[in-house]
Amino acid sequence: MNVLAELGIAVAGLVLALVLLSMNLWRSILFLFPSSVRVEPEAPADQMDLPLELSGRANQLQALGFVPLGSHEEKPRLQRATRSYDWAHPGERVFATLHEGQGGAPRLYLLTPLASGGFVITADYRRPALEVPGVYLAGSLEDAPPDRLLRAHLRRLDGLQPAGDFTWEGRVAAGRSWYQGLGRKEIRKQNLQGLLWTVIALAIVASAFFGPRAP
């Protein structure tokens, strides 16, 4: 193989490695350090800049008795922050969080902190189903309307003791606690593939610079 062909293959490999790293390095960091995600308050209820795509779900939540709390941001390392919009139903002791999914599609999940230090989470989009009896219940009802999602969430709370402050500050604190504790297993499950692609990309780079050379 001539020198130009070898150089072309090496450059193509490096380009591929850089693309893989740009897409997956942040996921690897998230896998290794789930608690590195920053959860910060963004705007109180009277200053929430709710996207038009989420307004329909927001109206449905308020019709169910949820009151707006404010918005918060979640920022993994090497990624832009994502913004979420929070409500609470103090009577039922449930937080509701809206955010935009791919293509701006509205996504909703309900969250209740437990006296055990755990959480019950029910989403209207696909997410991993995980269960630690009495401590952690996470699952989904894909495309369920808010009223059905709330009924399912309350059923899953049967026999469990909600805890915490159902305020804006309480919601931000719950988010931080999730990333620092029981959410780590779910985060790692979601981002394992990103770690594997990062390892492959680094192997390509190592091979390009330190691989065997023709005599």
N, C-alpha and C positions, 0 to 999 in steps of 0.2 A: 504494500500500500504506500503511495507516495506521501510526501510531507503535507501537501495541501489537503489531501483527503483526511489524514490524521488530524490536522488542525481543525478542519470543518466538523469532524465528529466531536472533538473536544469542546469546541465552542457551542455546538448544539446541546451537548450534555450539560454544560455550565448554564446555558440559558434555561433549560428545563429545570435544573436544580434551583435557580433563582426564582422561577415562577412558583415552584412547589413551596419554597420557603416563604415567599410573600403571601401565599394563601394559607399556610398551615403553621407558621412559627408561633403566631399568637395563640392558636389552639393548643400547641404543645405547652406553652407557658401556663395556659389555663388548666391543662391536665395536671401539671406538676405543682402549680401553686393556685388552687381554686380561691383561696382567701385573698389573693392579690386584687380581685375585682373591687373597685371603689364604688360604694353606694352613697350618693349624696342628694340632699333635698335640692330641688330646682326652683319651684315656684309654688306659693300657697294657692288655695282653691280659687280665690278671686282674681288670680293672675295667670291661671292655667291657659296656655295657648293650645287648645285642643284641636287637632287636625279634623277637617271636615269628614274624613272617612270614619272617624270614631264617634261622631256626634250621635248617630243612631243608637249605638250600643250604650252610650252615656245616658241618653234619654230613657232607655229601657231599664237601666240600673236605678235611676232616680225614681222611676215608677214603682220599683220593687222596694223602695225605702232606703236605698243607699244614699249617703250624703258625700259630696266631693270633699277631698282632703287636700289635694295638691299633686304636684308631679315630682318625680325623682329621676335621677340618671344613674346608670350602671356602666362603668367603664373598665373593660379588661385592658391589660397592658398591650400596647401597639395597636389598639383599635379606638375608633371614635366612640364616644359615649352614646348609648341608646336611652331614649326617654320613655318613661312610663307614666301613666295617669291613674291616680289612686282614689278609690272611694271606700267607705266603710258602712256596714250595717251594725250599729252598736247593739241593737236588740238581739240580733242573731249571732253577734260576735264573729263577723266575717269581713275580711278585706276583699275588695275587688280591684283588679289592676288591668287596665287597657294599654295595649301598645300595638304598633304596626308591625305586621309580618312581611314576608316577601311580597313585593308589588303593592305595598300599602294596605294589604288586607287586614281588617281589624282582628285582633286576638285578645281574648279575655281569660284570665284565670282568677280563681278564688283561693284565698289563703287564710288559714286560722292557726295562730300559734297555740301550742298546748302547754298546760302546766308542767308536763313532763320534760319540757324543753324541745319538744318536737313540733311537727307541722302536719296539717292536712291541706293538700293542694289539689284542686280540680280545675282542669283547663278545657277550653272548647276547641283545642287543636291537639295534634298528636304529640305526646311526650312520653318518656319512659314510665312504665308502671312499676313503682317500687313500694314495698311494704315492710315495715318493722312494727309488729303488733304493739299497739298502745303508744307508739312513739312517732311513726312516720308513715303517712299514706299519701302517695302521689300517683295521679292517673289523669285520664282525660275522657271526655265525651265529645268526640269530634263534631263540630258544626252545631252543637246544641245551643238553643237560644238561652239567654240569661236566666229566665225563670226556671227552666228545666235544670240548668247547671246548678242553680242555687239549691233546688230540692235534692239533687244528687249529693251535693256537698254536705248538706245538713244531715242526710241519712248516714253519711260516712263519719259524721261527728258523734253519732249515738254511742253513749258509754264513755266518751272522752271528755276531758275537762279543758275548755278553752282558757287562755290566760293572756295577759298583756293589756296594753293601753291602745284602744282602737281610735287613735288620733294619727295625724300626719307624722308626728315624731315617732309614734309607735310603729307605723308602717315602715319607715326608714330603718328603725332599729331591727325589725323583723327581717328585712332584706339583708342587712349586714350579718345577722346571726345565721341566716341560711347559708350564705357563702362561707362562713367561717366554721360551720359545723356539719349538720346533716345533709346539706346540699352537695358536699364534696363528692360523694359517691356518684350522684347523678351527673354532675359536671364531668367527672372523669369518664363515665360511660359515653357521654355525648362527644367527647373530644379525643378518644383513644385513636381514632383513624387519623386525626390531624397529627398526633405524635408520631405515628408510624410513617406518614408521608414526610415528616420533617427528618426522621432518621434516614429514610431513603435518599432525600435530597442531600443531606450531609455526606452520605456514603458516596454519592456521585461526585461531589466536590473533592472529597479525599482521594478518590480514585484518579481524578483528573490531575491533581497536583503531586500525589505520592505513589501513584500506581507504577507498575513495572515499565521500564523504558526498553525499547528495542536496542540491541547492541549496534 
